Amino acid sequence: LDYVRPFENKSRLEAGLQSTLDREEEKFVFENYDPATSRWNNNPMFTNSMQFRRDIHAGYLTWSGNMNLFQYMAGLRGEYTFREIEHEKVDNPYSINRFDLFPTGHVSLQATKSTQLMASFSRRINRPSGGDLDPFPTYMNQYTIRVGNPALKPEYSGSYQLSVMQRFGTSFISGELFYRTTNNLISRIQELRDDGIIYMTTDNINRDHSLGTEVMGNFNLAKWFLLNTSVSVFNYRIEGELNGRSNDSESTNYSLRMNGSFRLSDDSRLQLTGFYRGPSVQPQGESSGMFFTNVSYRQEFLKKKLTATLSVRDILGTSKFEGKTFGTDFNNKFRFEREPRVVQLTLSYR
């Protein structure tokens, strides 16, 4: 339910209510075949069932407007959450019953015809996925077992930003200072147990802080070429404890993104995308840098009614994510590689 009321002084009131009701039942049955009796027998060690319920009732109120060169927006959202997980191997259900408030504010000043100053803040919530909540083990290999955490709580993030935007005709460049922090940080952790197996799970053990700057530009360098790029550099800090020990860590993180669009004719375009993310600390280790590039070509036919798009993902084969984790009595190195040079053809007719 949404309500909007504009006023003569160019201000605007918005309000609304929303309810989201989730019900989910998961069953996994594992049976062993007995050749002597020709029957399938249930194996309770690997059989699992879970009932999941989550109700979210929310309401919001937003007031926005402008006074000459000054624009503003202030909002408040309230959310009541009830979550319950029942598992056949757990006596008592895991439940969350709480109410949260999420304020938002944004102000901007049109200093000149081409210069705009902005400031904003917001508080948000990120809820764990179903796979992170299911306590039934997933056997990844003989040395690694993944187990969900039904007691996992949502994480809450706060964001504060100051920015300036300068326009040059149809192009612009912006600079931003930001500070972001997350409480109840959802972190993936590993533990080596006495059976020699590493157990992977998720827990709320940390809080992180990001303080830095980002520069972004959108440049119409020619009628046939558009370049969009951004560079981000920030100090990243993690605070928390794991198994009674402090795991505070810190790193200087940076990333670069570039997107170039070439207009070859009125009916054809070529697009190149590149992304690089530098190394970073993790709650229980560190990750290395990652780089990948994509390319796509779009051609229109039949007076733009038929469009063909050919794309190639990771043309250089560099999309690899690797790093290491460490804890009491173990060091673990990991490396994930996506299938490179995936080619996709898409046709659409209007």
N, C-alpha and C positions, 0 to 999 in steps of 0.2 A: 504494500500500500504506500503510494507516494503522493505528496501534496506540494504544490508550487504556488507561491503568491508573489507576483511582481508589484512593485510600488512606483509611484510617479517620480520619486527622487532617484531612480535607476538602481535602487536596492532590490534585493530578492530574498525571500524566505523559502526554504525547502525543508521538508520533514518527511519521515517515512518509518514504516515498520516492516520487518521481514522475519520470517521463521523458516528454518531449515531443519528438517527431521530426517535423520539417517537411521536405517535399520539394516543390519547385515548379518548373515549367518554363514559361517564357513565350516565345511566338513571335509575331512581327509581320512579315507579308509585304506588301511594297509592290510593285505591278506597274504598268507603263505599257503602254497599248494601242498597238500599231503597226498603223494602218489599211492600210498597204501589204502587210503579210504576214498581217493578221488574227490576230495572235498577241499574247499578253500576255508582256512581258519583265520579269524581275525587276530592280528598282532597288536596288542594294546600299547606296546612301546612306541610304535610309529603311527598310531591312529590318533586323530586330533579333531576337536570341534570347538568353535568359539562363537559367542553371541556378542554382537557389537551394537550399541545404541548411542546416538549423539543428537541432542536437541540444542539448537542455537536460536535464541529469540533476541532480536536486535531492534533498536530504535535510534534514529539520528535526527539532528537538527542543524541546519546550516544557514548562515546569514552572510550575504555577499553584496557588494556594491562598489561604486566608484564616486570619488569627489574630485572633479577636474582631472588632474594628472595622477591621482592616487587611487589605487584599487586595493580591495581587501576581501578576505574570506575567512570566516571563523566557523568551525564546526565541532560538534561533539556527538560521539556514537557510543551507546551503551550496549553491552552484550551479556546476556545470561547464558551460561553453558552448563549443560548436564551431560556427562559422558559416563557410560558404564560398560565394562567388559567382563563377561562371564566365560570362564574356561573350565573344561571338564576336569582338568588336573589341578585346579586351584580351588580351595575351599570357599574363600570369600571373594566376591567380585571387586574389581578395581573401579573406583568411581571418582569423578570430578564434579563438583557442584559450586560454581563461583560466578561472580558478576564483575565485569571489567568496564572501564571507561577509556575511550580513545579520543583525545582531543586533536584537532588539526587547525593550523593557522597559516595564512599566506597573505603577504602584503607586497605590492610592487609600486614603483614610482617611475613614471615616464619623464626622466630628467631632461632629455632633449628629444627631437624627432627621431633620432637614431640610437639613443642610449636608454636602457631600461635597467633599474636596480630592483632586486627581489630578495625577499627573506621568507623562510618558511620553517615550520616544525610539524612533526607528526609522531603519533605512537601507533604501532601496528602489532598484530598477532600472527604467528605462524604455527599452525597445528601439525602434530606428527602424522605421518601416513599410516595406513593400516599395516603395512609390512613392518614398521618400527614398533608396533604395539603387540603383535601376535607372539606369545611366549613359546610357541611350538618350535623346536629346533629345525633348521634347514641345514642339511649335510652338504656343504660345498665340496669337500674332499675329505680324505681320511685324516687330515691334520687340522681342518678348519670347520667349525660349526657356528652358524649364525642363529642368534636367539633374540627375539623381540622383547620389549620391555613394556608391559601393560600399565605400569605406573608412570610412564613418561608424561611430562607436562608440556603444554605449549610454551614457546619462547616469545618474548616481548621485546620489540625493538623501538628505539627512539632515534629520530633523525632531525638534525638541525643544519640549515643551509643558508649561506649568503652568496649571492651571485650577481654578476653584471653581464649584460648582453649589448654588443655593439653591432649595428647593422651597417652594411656597405652595399647599398642598392638592393639586389636580391640575395646577397650573401650576408652571413653573420658569423661572429665569433663570440663565445661566452666563456667566462671564467667563474669557478665556483670554489668556495671553501666549505667543507662539510665536517660534521662530527656525527658518528653513528655508534650506538651502543646496543647490545643485546643481553638481556637477562634470561636466565634459564636456558642458556644456549644448548641446543640439541646437538650432542657430540657423539660421534662413533668411536667406541673404545674397544680395545682388545685385552684379553687376559689369558696367560698361559697357566693351565691348571695341572694338577699332579698327574693326570692321565696322559700328559704330553700333547694335548690338543689345545689349539688357540680358539677361544670362544669370543665371537664378535657380537657386540650388542650396542645399544644406544642409551644415553643417560643425559640428565640435566646436571652437568658438573661444572660448567664454566660461565664466565661472562667475558664478552669481548668488546674492544674499543677500536674504532677506526677514525683517524684524524688526518685530513689531507686536502688535496686540491684536485680539480679536474678542469681541463680546458677542452672545449669542443668547438669545431668549426664546420660550417656548411658553405661551400664555395662554388658558385657558378662561374667557373673559370672561362667557359666558352659556351656557345649555344649547344655544342655537342658533348660537353663534358661537365659532370657534376661530381664534386669530391666532398665526402662527409668523413670526418676523422675526429677522434677523441683520445686524450692522454690523461691517465689518472695515476697519481702518486700519493701514497698515504702510509702513515705509521699504523701497524696492526698489532694489537696487544691482547693476549689471552690471560685471564685470571681464573684460578680455580684449584681444586684439589682432586686427586685421584688415588684411591686406596690409602688415604691418610697422608699423602705427600703432595706438596705444592707442585703444580705443573705450569706455573707462570712462564710465558714465553713471549717473544716480541720479534717483529721483522719489519722491514721497509718493503712494501708491496707496490707494484706498478703494473699497468696494463696499457695496451695500445690497440685501437680498432680503426680500420680504414675501409671505406666503401667507395669505389669509383664506378660511375655509371657513364657509359659512352653511348651517345645517340648516333648510330651509324646512318640512319635514314628515318623518314617519318614512320616506317613500319618495323624497324629493327633496333634493338638495344643490346648492349653487352655490359655485364656487371661483374666486377671483381671485388672480392671481400677478403680481408686479412685480419687476423686477430692474434694477439700475443698476450699471455698472462705470465708474469714473473713468478719466481719461487715464493713460498709462504710457509710460515709455521702453522702447525695443526695442533689440536688439543693433545695429541699423543705422538707427535713426530713432526715431519715436514714434507712438503710436496715440491717438486721441481717445476720449472717453467713449461709452458705448452704453447705451441704455435700451429695454426692451420690456415689454409686458404681455400676459397670456393670460387667457382666461376659459373656464370649462367648466360645464356643467349636466348633472347625472345624475338620471335618473328610473327608478324601479323599478316593474315591473308583475307581475301574476300571482303575488302573494305572494313577491316578490323573485326569482322564477325568470328573468324577463326584465329586462334592464338596457339602457337607452338613454343614451348619453353624447354630448352635443353640445358641441364645443369650437371656439373661435376663437383662432387664434394671431396675436399682434402686432396687437391691436385698434386701436391708435393709429398703426400704420405707422411706428414709430420704430426698428425693429431694423436699424440701419445701422452698419457697421464701416468706419471710415476713418482715415487717417493719412498719414504720409509717410516715405520712406526717402531717404537721401542717402549719397553716396560720392564718390570721385574723379571729377570732371567731370560729375556728374549729380545731379539732384534729381527724385524720383519721388513723385507723390501718387496715392493709391489710395482707392477707395470701393466697398464691397460692400453691396448691398441685397438682403435676402431678400424673396420675394413676401409682401406683407402680407395680413392678413385671410384666412388660409387656414382654411376651415371643414371640420370633419371630424365625421362621425356614425359612432358605433360601437355595434353591437348585439351583445349576448351573452346566451345562454340556457343555464341550468343545469338 
